[in-house]
């Protein structure tokens, strides 16, 4: 009874926080003066500009999906399946761009390749004009989003590799070399993971707002944001958001229908220590050089540029003076967001893993759908629903931002919980039940202690994604509640390049340092307790 | 002629000696069963023979050819002419029965016509010719067992390694498949190295039994001698 009540409440919260704002937004866009009308949509369908936006959005996301898959999957295989040196370091290195707001990478490349950037100083203005043309448009957006989303196929490839029973590959190794085993056995088995990563990178690129906005490349999320924030045209903003909603819905539904059977054929392997690794032999050094070069260009160079651009102590004190309050708010909201995300994600993950309700798949799908939706869509939905006199205690406070985080990022913490709970034998909870423990007692004394590593990882992921959020916060933040990513974004219009670079460096440190320190401190402690 | 020879093999996992100075010989055509409790190193012997892991000390010979020595694998698994049936069978879920059996032949570059003939012959041999198009998930436990056996046998291995392949089956099916394995071994003449913790299974299959205990050979002799040894 306790269990069903609490988990029903979780479902209700997910509906209220995530789905209802999107539904309310769609319903509102279909009414004019209280009557049903498709006026806003007619405008979308008949406008040449909207079709051009669709073309741009599709070009951007298809290119990003293609490049991240073609390069990310081999990198995932290299890190997860071979004796490649310094694998952990490289995984960490490539993940960094995903952890920080994407536009920071764009700012950095602008400082390097823009008309007045470093390239202009060293290589002349004609090169800078060329590089600036490359940056401001499709190629620049693709290059930056490629570096931002590259970790997705790398990590998903590695995760799916770990789910393969090592015996399946060994059976192949008896009759074939590694090349044959990789092509015929390993890659087909992780194909669902590759497709999932391609879908995610496609949808996330399709919904990305900050980079195309900064690089002045017109896509649907930018249009939606502009219609809303510049013209306060709710209907036009919603109409521009609808293709994003439909795209996410259609692609995720197709994935759920066509890939479900495939995915369930994989089982989590308990023999992770015995995963057979491919010896790279003579190719090891060459591959190391190539990967190091890629990491240097897409991760180290952008950070170096920001550090060089802001290499002046005074700029940092100026940055803290002008945005110190936003930094503190960012940290506070990220901590609150991460904590709520961990709790909501845990219970959501629990009800998915234990299949408490018959509609557990729908709940799982909803969280993923909300994660795949552009932040601008969720932001507009939240405003449409909560911007009333009666609900100003939420809309006018930090809680509207927290609701935005919960709506979009619960999928991350619930997925981590599902993965963690899958490692705990059901008999653990059953034994406690037989011993007479109620559901709460079982959760607090058995399940949570056994899942604490996952909870910690979930909290850190929640913290990072709350801190880096730009699109939702930018739309919903009440006066006096702007966070650092939002402050940087607004300062970019009139702030100096040095100041912006310093703020970007501060944001990177605020993201990586607390998360890294917490992980390093807590992880050995948890390991000791688990022993 | 020795089909498999291990000389003073030591294997250490996470600081723990799983095998210690283990030596054994298996002559061509024999049916050897390695018997022992869980964790005694039975599966490690098979994995060393297959070339999935390397020994920390000692050497391994297959067909009197040195295949691994002191931390180094000299001949990779695919060049050892071995077949193996795994404890969990390890049938590739994305391939059909036919695809599972064909994989090795394709990898070895066997021509299409010969491949078809060998697959058909092997499927008939194990009584699975009517199920060639099915996926492993669509088969019963016993049928999956036969497919795993067919996948190993189609390569005409000199040495067949079997790692507790019948442990998950009920007694009746276990006995039936044991007889089947004996029939196939007699017909095809391969050397069999079979690992189990079940005495009855060992006595039903072996021509010679090796009992392992704590990573060392505790007994090596005929089935009758093994029965006496175990009754002590």
Interface residues (C-beta under 8 A of the other chain):
Chain A: X165 X167 X168 X170 X171 X172 X173 X174 X175 X176 X177 X180 X184 X185 X188 X189 X191 X262 X265 X276
Chain B: X50 X51 X52 X76 X77 X78 X80 X82 X83 X84 X86 X87 X88 X90 X91 X92 X93 X94 X103 X104 X107 X108 X137 X151 X152 X155
